[in-house]
Amino acid sequence: MFFDSNNDKTRKLIKEFAPKKFEDIQRLLTKVQRKESVMVDINELPADFAQRMLDFLCGGIYALGGTVRLINTGEYILIPKGVKVSTTRKE
C-alpha cells in the first residue's frame, strides 16, 4: 500500500488509474495540482502510445514541480511538490 501525506498526522491512500486517452492525463495532472498523489498503470496500452503518455505526464509533473517515481514495469507514482510518499508492506 502507498500513502501520501503533507505531515505525519494525515495519511491518504493513493488511488490507481489506468489512462486510456490523453484526456485522462489532464485529469491526473489536475489531481496532482490539488496535492493528490496518483498511481498510474500504463501496462495495458500499446508500447508506443504508452511512451507518449508517459512523456506527456512527465512534462506536466515537471511543470508542476512534482516527481514521477517508477514502482514497477509500467507503473508510476505521480507525487506533487511538497508531498511525501511512504509504503507499508505486509510480510
ABEGO torsion letter per residue (X at the ends): XBBBBABAABBBBBBBBBBABAAAAAAAAAAAAAGBBBBBBAAABBAAAAAAAAAAAAAAAAAAGBBBBBABBGBBBBBBBGBBBBBBBBX
